[in-house]
Amino acid sequence: MTATCTPAQVLAASRRETSLRKRQTVLDTVHAMAADDEPISFAAVARRSGVSTWLVYADGVREHVQTAIARQAHQPAAAQRDGRQASSASLRTELATTRAEVAELRAERDRLRNALRANLGQQLDQVSNRHLTERITELTEQARVLERSEAEARAHNAQLTDRVAELEADLAAARTSLRSVMREVNRTTLENQPRATPDAGPGPAPGHHDVIALPTHLRPADQETDDDEY
């Protein structure tokens, strides 16, 4: 019974199959170039195989290319011993191929460097964004706490204001009541005072009533003088 593969497993298997097929294509290209006595280089093999440069430098492929290049490098010495000289055209072709290989390697290096910079920049941005997000969340929570504290303080202040108003009203009522009591005490005192007889000497002027001074503790500091009323 065949086990069911996940999409990731299927994708990985497909990639392995593609990689193996490309590697085999590179090896066939190396053998064909060696058989045709065509100058072999990493760039030339990659270009003829239709693969990227990094693949011909991968483990398992690089060794075959290096072996073919080394074998081909010994051929001029063998040809010289046999009396065969390499033509100037073949040397120019090999030089051009080598230069093209160097240029392609430099371009590949620049691409990899730029990709690395972009990846590092993206990682730094993600770290910075995450830090900023955490800081914003922290500040938002602090703002909410402060808003709640402010609302509680305002409510407490309103309660205190109402309490002060109540106390001021009670104080005003107490002062009014105290004035009434003081007037009543003065009136009662004057009514109960005995009248003077003719033998007692000259009495007070007609229409004049003596006012009895009240004790200090019965006269509040803010009480207005009510003697003229009597």
C-alpha positions as CSV (number, residue, x, y, z in Angstrom):
1,M,0.0,0.0,0.0
2,T,1.5,3.3,-1.0
3,A,1.7,6.0,1.7
4,T,0.1,9.3,0.9
5,C,2.7,12.1,0.5
6,T,2.2,15.6,1.7
7,P,2.6,18.5,-0.8
8,A,5.9,19.4,0.8
9,Q,7.2,15.9,0.3
10,V,6.1,15.8,-3.3
11,L,7.8,19.2,-4.0
12,A,11.0,18.0,-2.3
13,A,11.0,14.9,-4.4
14,S,10.4,16.9,-7.6
15,R,13.3,19.2,-6.7
16,R,15.7,16.3,-6.1
17,E,14.7,14.7,-9.5
18,T,15.3,18.0,-11.3
19,S,18.7,18.5,-9.6
20,L,19.8,15.0,-10.5
21,R,18.7,15.5,-14.1
22,K,20.7,18.8,-14.3
23,R,23.8,17.3,-12.8
24,Q,23.7,14.5,-15.3
25,T,23.3,17.0,-18.1
26,V,26.5,18.8,-16.9
27,L,28.5,15.5,-16.7
28,D,27.4,14.6,-20.3
29,T,28.4,18.1,-21.4
30,V,31.9,17.7,-19.9
31,H,32.4,14.4,-21.7
32,A,31.1,15.8,-25.0
33,M,33.4,18.9,-24.8
34,A,36.4,16.7,-23.9
35,A,35.6,14.4,-26.9
36,D,35.3,17.4,-29.2
37,D,38.6,18.9,-27.8
38,E,36.6,22.0,-26.9
39,P,38.2,24.2,-24.2
40,I,36.6,23.3,-20.9
41,S,35.9,25.8,-18.2
42,F,33.2,26.2,-15.5
43,A,31.6,29.0,-17.4
44,A,31.7,27.2,-20.7
45,V,30.2,24.0,-19.2
46,A,27.4,26.0,-17.5
47,R,26.6,27.9,-20.6
48,R,26.5,24.8,-22.8
49,S,24.5,22.8,-20.3
50,G,22.0,25.7,-19.8
51,V,22.4,25.7,-16.0
52,S,23.5,28.3,-13.5
53,T,27.2,28.7,-12.6
54,W,26.7,27.7,-9.0
55,L,25.6,24.2,-10.1
56,V,28.9,23.4,-11.8
57,Y,30.7,24.4,-8.6
58,A,28.4,22.1,-6.5
59,D,29.9,19.1,-4.8
60,G,29.7,16.0,-7.0
61,V,29.9,18.2,-10.2
62,R,32.9,20.4,-9.5
63,E,35.3,17.5,-9.3
64,H,34.4,16.2,-12.8
65,V,34.8,19.7,-14.3
66,Q,38.2,20.2,-12.6
67,T,39.4,16.8,-13.7
68,A,38.5,17.5,-17.3
69,I,40.2,20.9,-17.1
70,A,43.4,19.4,-15.7
71,R,43.4,16.6,-18.3
72,Q,43.0,19.2,-21.0
73,A,45.7,21.3,-19.6
74,H,48.2,18.5,-20.0
75,Q,47.3,18.0,-23.6
76,P,49.5,20.9,-25.0
77,A,52.6,19.3,-23.4
78,A,51.8,16.0,-24.9
79,A,51.1,17.6,-28.2
80,Q,54.5,19.4,-28.1
81,R,56.2,16.1,-27.4
82,D,54.5,14.6,-30.3
83,G,55.4,17.5,-32.5
84,R,51.9,19.0,-32.5
85,Q,51.5,22.7,-31.6
86,A,48.3,24.4,-30.5
87,S,47.1,27.0,-32.9
88,S,46.9,30.7,-32.0
89,A,43.2,30.5,-32.8
90,S,42.6,27.9,-30.1
91,L,44.6,29.8,-27.6
92,R,42.7,32.9,-28.3
93,T,39.4,31.0,-27.9
94,E,40.6,29.5,-24.6
95,L,41.6,33.0,-23.4
96,A,38.2,34.5,-24.4
97,T,36.5,31.6,-22.6
98,T,38.5,32.2,-19.4
99,R,37.7,35.9,-19.5
100,A,34.1,35.2,-20.0
101,E,34.2,32.8,-17.0
102,V,35.8,35.4,-14.8
103,A,33.2,38.0,-15.8
104,E,30.4,35.6,-15.1
105,L,31.9,34.6,-11.8
106,R,32.1,38.3,-10.8
107,A,28.5,38.9,-11.8
108,E,27.4,35.9,-9.8
109,R,29.4,37.2,-6.8
110,D,27.7,40.6,-7.1
111,R,24.2,39.0,-7.3
112,L,24.9,36.9,-4.3
113,R,26.3,39.9,-2.4
114,N,23.2,42.0,-3.2
115,A,20.9,39.2,-2.3
116,L,22.7,38.8,1.0
117,R,22.4,42.5,1.7
118,A,18.7,42.5,0.9
119,N,18.1,39.5,3.1
120,L,20.0,41.1,6.0
121,G,18.2,44.4,5.5
122,Q,14.8,42.6,5.5
123,Q,15.7,40.8,8.7
124,L,16.8,44.1,10.4
125,D,13.6,45.7,9.3
126,Q,11.6,42.8,10.8
127,V,13.4,43.1,14.1
128,S,13.0,46.9,14.1
129,N,9.3,46.6,13.3
130,R,8.7,44.0,15.9
131,H,10.5,46.2,18.5
132,L,8.4,49.2,17.5
133,T,5.2,47.2,17.6
134,E,6.0,46.0,21.1
135,R,6.8,49.6,22.2
136,I,3.7,51.0,20.7
137,T,1.6,48.3,22.5
138,E,3.3,49.1,25.8
139,L,2.7,52.9,25.4
140,T,-0.9,52.3,24.4
141,E,-1.5,50.3,27.6
142,Q,0.2,53.0,29.7
143,A,-2.1,55.6,28.1
144,R,-5.1,53.5,28.9
145,V,-4.0,53.3,32.5
146,L,-3.5,57.0,32.7
147,E,-6.9,57.7,31.2
148,R,-8.6,55.5,33.8
149,S,-6.7,57.2,36.6
150,E,-7.7,60.6,35.2
151,A,-11.3,59.6,35.1
152,E,-11.2,58.3,38.6
153,A,-9.5,61.5,39.8
154,R,-12.2,63.7,38.1
155,A,-15.0,61.7,39.7
156,H,-13.3,62.0,43.1
157,N,-12.9,65.8,42.6
158,A,-16.6,66.1,41.7
159,Q,-17.5,64.3,44.9
160,L,-15.3,66.6,46.9
161,T,-16.8,69.7,45.2
162,D,-20.3,68.5,46.0
163,R,-19.3,67.9,49.6
164,V,-17.8,71.4,50.0
165,A,-21.0,72.9,48.6
166,E,-23.1,70.9,51.1
167,L,-20.9,72.1,54.0
168,E,-21.0,75.7,52.9
169,A,-24.9,75.5,52.8
170,D,-24.9,73.9,56.3
171,L,-22.6,76.7,57.6
172,A,-24.8,79.4,56.1
173,A,-27.9,77.9,57.7
174,A,-26.1,77.6,61.1
175,R,-25.1,81.3,60.9
176,T,-28.7,82.3,60.1
177,S,-30.1,80.2,63.0
178,L,-27.5,81.6,65.4
179,R,-28.5,85.2,64.5
180,S,-32.2,84.4,65.2
181,V,-31.3,82.9,68.5
182,M,-29.3,85.9,69.5
183,R,-32.1,88.3,68.6
184,E,-34.5,86.2,70.7
185,V,-32.2,86.3,73.7
186,N,-31.8,90.0,73.5
187,R,-35.5,90.6,73.2
188,T,-36.3,88.3,76.1
189,T,-33.7,90.0,78.3
190,L,-35.1,93.5,77.6
191,E,-38.6,92.4,78.4
192,N,-37.7,90.9,81.7
193,Q,-35.6,93.9,82.9
194,P,-37.4,95.7,85.9
195,R,-38.6,99.3,85.4
196,A,-37.0,102.1,87.4
197,T,-39.2,104.0,90.2
198,P,-39.4,107.8,90.6
199,D,-37.5,107.7,93.9
200,A,-34.6,105.9,92.3
201,G,-33.4,109.1,90.8
202,P,-33.5,110.2,87.3
203,G,-34.4,107.4,85.0
204,P,-33.5,106.8,81.5
205,A,-34.7,109.2,78.8
206,P,-38.1,108.5,77.4
207,G,-38.1,105.9,74.7
208,H,-34.7,104.7,75.7
209,H,-34.0,101.1,76.7
210,D,-30.9,99.8,78.3
211,V,-29.2,97.2,76.2
212,I,-27.5,94.4,78.1
213,A,-24.2,93.4,76.8
214,L,-24.1,89.7,75.9
215,P,-21.3,87.5,76.8
216,T,-18.6,87.1,74.3
217,H,-19.3,83.4,73.7
218,L,-22.9,84.4,72.6
219,R,-21.8,87.0,70.1
220,P,-20.2,85.4,67.0
221,A,-17.4,87.4,65.3
222,D,-19.4,87.9,62.1
223,Q,-22.7,88.9,63.8
224,E,-24.0,92.3,62.8
225,T,-25.0,94.7,65.7
226,D,-28.8,94.4,66.2
227,D,-29.0,96.9,69.2
228,D,-30.6,99.7,67.0
229,E,-33.6,97.4,66.4
230,Y,-34.6,97.5,70.0
